[in-house]
Amino acid sequence: MSTTTWLVLLVLVLAVPLAAWAGVRMLRDPHRKR
């Protein structure tokens, strides 16, 4: 596996849970901003 492949995998591993967490927060509190 090349270095680029590892970078892509690392970005996916970091981005997926972050995007899911942000999406859940937005769905739960659509009008609330802190």
Secondary structure, 3 states (H helix, E strand, C coil): CCHHHHHHHHHHHHHHHHHHHHHHHHHHCCCCCC
